[in-house]
Amino acid sequence: MDKLVQAKEFLNFMNNGDTVLVGGFGMSGTPLTLIDTVAASSLQDLTVISNNLGEPGKGLGLLLKKEKLLKKAVGSYFTTNRDAVRAWSDGDLEIELIPQGTLAEAVRCGGAGIGGFYTKTAVGTKLAEGKEERVISGERYLFEQAIKGDVSLIKAHKADGLGNLTYDHTGRNFNPVMATAGRIVIAEVDEIVETGELLPTEIVTPHVYVDFIVLNKYVKKDGVFVERD
């Protein structure tokens, strides 16, 4: 499989200061192997766009443990990770909050070549400060700009030989939309199957969106992620 690379190899396609889209919701559907690799790298000043920042010391929470690796986080739900709140309070991390539905739509627009959209969400709140407001049919709307990234790190269940992807239950969450909005897309997968083995109706992310595949080093046992034997 031409797209299959070792975990460290994908770092060759990342640079300091990159904007990185990361799939997952909490620890569900989170590309843990890819995040481990980024956390161990010498990269600096990354902006991460993701629904949240994992848990303390887990998932994207690992990036907070390394000085200067993470410059800014954009997402909707950071308060469950006390390390993120502490880093922001200490001035070590910029945070931009976006309502969850707005985040998903902004990334979808980025992947679809749409410049942005108007939404009523957040009108009249602090999140509206500095944003264009427009009255449509007598109601106030905010303009939200589309989001795109230099790199997308996503988690899928299976990949075939071409790089077509399927997802496992709730692991589908933000991953398919993140796959469309990154200039380079790296997918961590649990399993690689022969081309033709996946039914067309199973494929959620077509291979044209996927640049590289990394095999997941973790398996889930009794509700906990552990490294493969």
C-alpha positions in Angstrom: 0.0 0.0 0.0 1.7 3.2 -1.2 0.1 5.5 1.3 1.1 3.4 4.4 3.9 5.1 6.3 5.5 4.7 9.7 4.2 7.0 12.4 7.3 9.3 12.4 7.4 9.6 8.6 4.3 11.9 8.4 6.2 14.5 10.4 8.1 15.2 7.3 5.0 16.9 6.0 4.4 19.1 9.0 6.1 22.5 9.8 6.4 24.8 12.7 3.4 27.1 12.9 1.1 24.8 11.0 -2.7 24.8 11.6 -3.6 21.2 12.3 -7.2 19.9 12.2 -7.7 16.9 14.5 -10.7 14.6 14.5 -12.3 13.1 17.6 -14.7 13.9 20.3 -13.1 13.5 23.7 -11.2 10.2 23.4 -13.7 8.8 20.8 -12.3 8.7 17.3 -9.1 10.5 18.4 -5.9 9.7 16.4 -3.9 8.7 19.5 -0.9 7.3 17.6 -0.5 10.4 15.5 -0.9 12.7 18.5 1.8 10.6 20.4 4.1 11.2 17.5 3.5 15.0 17.3 3.9 15.2 21.1 7.4 13.6 20.8 8.5 15.8 17.9 10.4 19.1 17.8 7.5 21.0 16.2 6.6 24.3 17.7 3.8 27.0 17.6 1.1 24.7 16.2 -2.5 25.8 16.1 -4.8 22.9 16.8 -8.4 23.0 15.7 -10.5 20.3 17.3 -13.7 19.9 19.3 -11.7 19.7 22.5 -8.2 19.0 23.9 -8.6 15.5 25.2 -8.0 14.8 28.8 -5.1 15.7 31.1 -2.1 13.8 29.7 -4.3 11.9 27.2 -5.0 12.5 23.5 -4.5 16.2 22.6 -3.8 16.8 26.3 -0.3 15.4 25.7 0.5 18.4 23.5 0.0 20.7 26.5 2.8 18.9 28.4 5.5 20.1 26.0 6.6 23.7 26.1 6.1 25.8 22.9 4.6 22.9 21.0 1.1 24.3 21.1 0.5 28.0 20.5 -3.3 28.2 20.0 -6.3 25.9 20.3 -9.6 26.5 18.5 -12.6 24.5 19.5 -15.8 24.3 21.5 -15.3 22.3 24.7 -12.0 22.8 26.5 -13.1 23.1 30.2 -12.9 19.3 30.9 -9.2 19.4 30.5 -7.8 21.4 33.5 -4.4 21.5 31.9 -5.9 23.5 29.0 -7.5 25.9 31.4 -4.3 26.3 33.4 -2.2 26.9 30.3 -4.6 29.6 29.2 -4.7 31.2 32.6 -0.9 31.3 32.7 -0.7 32.9 29.2 0.9 29.9 27.6 -2.0 29.0 25.3 -4.3 31.1 23.2 -7.9 29.8 23.0 -10.6 30.6 20.6 -14.0 29.2 21.4 -16.5 28.3 18.7 -19.9 26.8 19.3 -19.8 23.1 18.4 -22.2 23.2 15.4 -20.6 26.3 14.1 -17.2 24.6 14.3 -18.4 21.5 12.3 -20.1 23.7 9.7 -17.0 26.0 9.3 -14.8 23.0 8.7 -17.3 21.5 6.3 -17.4 24.8 4.4 -13.6 24.8 4.3 -13.6 21.4 2.7 -16.3 22.3 0.3 -14.8 25.4 -1.1 -17.3 27.7 0.6 -16.0 30.9 2.1 -18.2 31.0 5.1 -21.9 31.2 6.3 -24.3 33.1 8.4 -25.7 31.6 11.7 -27.8 32.9 14.5 -25.7 31.0 17.1 -23.8 33.3 19.4 -25.5 36.5 18.3 -25.4 39.0 21.2 -22.7 37.1 23.1 -19.0 37.7 23.6 -18.3 35.2 20.9 -19.9 37.6 18.4 -17.4 40.4 19.1 -15.5 41.5 16.0 -17.7 39.4 13.6 -19.8 40.7 10.8 -23.5 40.8 11.7 -26.4 40.9 9.2 -30.2 41.0 9.4 -31.8 38.3 7.3 -35.6 38.1 7.2 -35.8 40.2 10.3 -33.3 38.1 12.4 -29.7 38.8 13.4 -27.0 36.5 12.0 -23.3 36.3 12.4 -20.9 35.6 9.5 -18.6 32.7 10.3 -15.5 32.2 8.1 -14.7 28.7 6.8 -11.9 26.8 8.4 -9.1 25.0 6.6 -5.8 23.5 7.8 -2.3 22.7 6.7 -2.6 19.2 7.9 -5.6 17.0 9.0 -4.9 14.2 11.6 -7.9 11.8 11.6 -8.8 8.4 13.0 -10.7 5.8 10.9 -11.5 2.1 11.5 -10.5 0.5 8.2 -8.6 1.5 5.1 -8.4 -0.4 1.9 -5.4 -0.5 -0.4 -6.3 2.7 -2.0 -6.9 4.6 1.2 -10.8 4.6 1.3 -11.9 4.9 4.9 -14.7 3.5 7.1 -15.4 4.6 10.7 -16.5 2.8 13.8 -19.7 4.0 15.4 -19.2 7.4 17.2 -15.6 7.4 16.0 -17.1 9.0 12.8 -17.8 12.3 14.7 -15.6 15.1 13.3 -13.2 12.9 11.3 -14.9 12.8 7.9 -15.3 16.5 7.8 -11.7 17.1 9.0 -10.5 14.9 6.1 -11.9 17.3 3.5 -10.4 20.5 4.9 -6.7 19.7 5.3 -4.1 20.4 2.6 -2.4 17.1 3.7 -4.5 14.4 5.3 -3.0 11.6 7.5 -5.3 8.9 8.6 -4.6 6.6 11.5 -6.5 3.3 11.1 -7.1 0.1 13.1 -7.0 -2.2 10.1 -6.0 -2.3 6.5 -7.9 -4.6 4.1 -7.5 -5.5 0.5 -8.8 -3.1 -2.2 -12.3 -4.2 -3.1 -13.1 -5.7 0.3 -15.0 -2.6 1.4 -18.5 -2.2 0.1 -19.0 1.2 -1.7 -21.8 1.9 0.7 -19.4 1.5 3.7 -16.9 4.0 2.5 -17.3 7.4 4.1 -14.1 9.1 3.1 -13.0 8.4 -0.5 -9.3 7.8 -1.0 -8.8 11.0 -3.0 -8.9 12.9 0.3 -6.3 10.7 2.0 -2.5 11.3 1.5 -1.0 8.9 4.1 -2.1 6.0 6.3 -0.6 5.1 9.7 -1.5 1.9 11.5 -2.9 2.5 15.0 -0.6 1.2 17.7 -3.5 1.0 20.2 -6.3 -1.4 20.8 -9.2 -0.9 23.2 -9.5 -3.5 26.0 -12.1 -3.2 28.8 -12.7 0.4 27.8 -9.1 1.4 28.0 -6.7 2.1 25.1 -3.5 -0.1 25.4 -0.7 -0.7 23.0 -0.9 -3.7 20.7 1.0 -6.8 21.8 
